Amino acid sequence: MLWALVGLGLLLAVLLLAPLRLRAEAATDPVRLRVELGLLGGLLPLALVDSTRARKPARAKPETARPAKKKRRPSAKMLRAGARAGLEALGCLRIDRLRGEARIGLGDPALTGEFWGRASGILIALPWRGFRLVPLFDRQALEGEGEIALSVIPARLLPVLARFVWRLR
């Protein structure tokens, strides 16, 4: 019994201390999206979303009359605590790789230039390099491709979770 508890403790420690890796790729020509979660530092990849994979046809479910459920709306306290926890969790993320290019045209060259100038200022202020914004002055378009890889150590999220629960009390 003692060895089972020790083994369970070691397994829990490995799961909390091994980084989780989240990798996403997107493109518009051809349209594709792939999101992959890598457990144990990326050793066990798990595809969350893959638009290139063939889909199984959905089965039609028989309609049954159900009473309408009341939709519960989250309270303002829950929304504030959730937003704060989300911002704190962003501080725990590490961006391993960011690359991409977005081609944006608004149809009007003046509007495209204004948007490009404002967005370029924001992109330059960010600490990551590797993402380009290309203005298209001759047409209205939103196209591009990109890849991002993030990692987080789950143990670093435990204090964030504890503060979130504490704010909900």
Phi, psi and omega per residue, in radians:
M1 nan -0.674 -3.140
L2 -1.140 -0.694 -3.141
W3 -1.172 -0.588 3.098
A4 -1.146 -0.711 3.105
L5 -1.176 -0.686 3.101
V6 -1.135 -0.765 3.115
G7 -1.108 -0.703 3.101
L8 -1.138 -0.683 3.089
G9 -1.130 -0.730 3.098
L10 -1.132 -0.717 3.106
L11 -1.097 -0.736 3.105
L12 -1.126 -0.706 3.111
A13 -1.119 -0.725 3.120
V14 -1.121 -0.753 -3.133
L15 -1.141 -0.600 -3.122
L16 -1.421 -0.473 -3.055
L17 -1.773 -0.309 3.101
A18 -1.397 2.298 -3.084
P19 -1.199 2.528 2.982
L20 -1.627 2.397 3.118
R21 -2.053 2.281 3.090
L22 -2.048 2.171 -3.101
R23 -2.209 2.284 -3.140
A24 -2.281 2.406 3.054
E25 -2.237 2.443 3.106
A26 -2.524 2.598 3.092
A27 -2.687 2.734 3.137
T28 -1.818 -0.307 -3.096
D29 -2.348 1.675 -0.114
P30 -1.295 2.752 -3.089
V31 -1.194 2.168 3.101
R32 -2.700 2.664 3.097
L33 -2.540 2.300 3.084
R34 -2.412 2.192 3.093
V35 -2.165 2.234 -3.044
E36 -2.296 2.348 3.091
L37 -1.893 2.194 3.130
G38 -1.845 1.975 3.115
L39 -1.483 2.709 3.127
L40 0.948 0.884 3.093
G41 1.283 0.363 3.122
G42 1.673 0.050 -3.132
L43 -1.257 -0.554 3.136
L44 -2.016 1.577 -3.137
P45 -1.319 2.448 -3.138
L46 -2.321 1.996 -3.110
A47 -1.330 2.051 3.099
L48 -1.511 -0.776 3.129
V49 -2.374 2.297 3.067
D50 -2.547 1.813 -3.081
S51 -1.338 -0.216 3.137
T52 -1.512 -0.257 -3.130
R53 -1.343 2.467 3.127
A54 -1.174 2.447 -3.122
R55 -1.671 2.601 3.052
K56 -1.438 2.471 3.097
P57 -1.159 2.425 -3.119
A58 -1.372 2.446 3.084
R59 -1.499 2.479 3.098
A60 -1.339 2.227 3.120
K61 -1.652 2.457 3.100
P62 -1.171 2.451 -3.129
E63 -1.349 2.280 3.045
T64 -2.180 2.498 -3.128
A65 -1.339 2.124 3.120
R66 -2.113 2.531 3.061
P67 -1.207 2.525 -3.125
A68 -1.182 2.276 3.116
K69 -1.513 2.538 3.040
K70 -1.374 2.291 3.112
K71 -1.449 2.199 3.109
R72 -1.559 2.228 3.106
R73 -1.636 2.426 3.114
P74 -1.180 2.525 -3.126
S75 -1.300 2.867 3.109
A76 -1.103 -0.610 3.116
K77 -1.110 -0.733 3.126
M78 -1.145 -0.735 3.139
L79 -1.125 -0.766 3.111
R80 -1.105 -0.777 -3.136
A81 -1.152 -0.678 3.125
G82 -1.171 -0.721 3.112
A83 -1.134 -0.725 3.136
R84 -1.149 -0.736 3.123
A85 -1.143 -0.655 3.104
G86 -1.099 -0.727 3.102
L87 -1.165 -0.678 3.095
E88 -1.154 -0.668 3.137
A89 -1.162 -0.565 3.081
L90 -1.075 -0.549 3.097
G91 -1.190 -0.350 3.133
C92 -1.519 -0.239 -3.122
L93 -1.368 2.593 3.030
R94 -2.140 2.239 3.110
I95 -1.535 1.955 -3.138
D96 -1.438 -0.701 -3.107
R97 -2.616 2.377 3.055
L98 -2.491 2.087 3.074
R99 -2.562 2.623 3.096
G100 2.874 3.054 3.138
E101 -2.602 2.310 3.066
A102 -2.068 2.258 3.089
R103 -1.902 2.048 -3.022
I104 -2.201 2.258 3.029
G105 -2.346 2.310 -3.101
L106 -1.754 0.063 3.128
G107 1.626 -0.590 3.107
D108 -1.917 2.156 -3.102
P109 -1.032 -0.605 -3.136
A110 -1.176 -0.787 3.112
L111 -1.148 -0.684 3.111
T112 -1.085 -0.776 3.130
G113 -1.131 -0.706 3.119
E114 -1.134 -0.799 3.115
F115 -1.072 -0.772 -3.115
W116 -1.096 -0.706 3.126
G117 -1.120 -0.760 3.140
R118 -1.205 -0.761 -3.117
A119 -1.203 -0.610 3.116
S120 -1.128 -0.641 3.088
G121 -1.086 -0.689 3.114
I122 -1.202 -0.754 -3.128
L123 -1.122 -0.631 3.132
I124 -1.203 -0.553 -3.124
A125 -1.297 -0.329 -3.140
L126 -1.320 2.610 -3.074
P127 -1.323 -0.136 -3.097
W128 -1.683 2.585 3.030
R129 -2.095 2.773 3.113
G130 2.039 -0.045 3.101
F131 -2.000 2.194 -3.112
R132 -1.973 2.556 3.042
L133 -2.047 2.083 -3.069
V134 -1.971 2.125 3.119
P135 -1.415 2.456 3.043
L136 -1.986 1.786 -3.057
F137 -1.442 -0.249 -3.005
D138 -1.705 -0.152 -3.114
R139 -2.729 2.941 3.082
Q140 -1.637 2.080 -3.082
A141 -2.792 2.708 2.977
L142 -2.473 1.834 -3.092
E143 -2.557 2.881 3.110
G144 2.761 -3.004 3.096
E145 -2.646 2.750 -3.137
G146 -2.947 2.901 3.124
E147 -2.569 2.406 3.072
I148 -2.408 2.452 3.076
A149 -2.243 2.146 -3.129
L150 -2.053 2.677 3.012
S151 -2.446 2.620 3.124
V152 -2.587 2.514 3.044
I153 -1.677 2.062 -3.046
P154 -0.980 -0.538 3.138
A155 -1.112 -0.486 3.108
R156 -1.251 -0.311 3.125
L157 -1.532 -0.210 -3.130
L158 -1.089 -0.768 3.075
P159 -1.103 -0.599 3.101
V160 -1.126 -0.769 3.114
L161 -1.109 -0.724 3.133
A162 -1.115 -0.737 3.107
R163 -1.152 -0.636 3.102
F164 -1.094 -0.836 3.134
V165 -1.116 -0.686 -3.139
W166 -1.115 -0.656 3.137
R167 -1.231 -0.409 3.139
L168 -1.434 -0.245 -3.073
R169 -1.074 nan nan
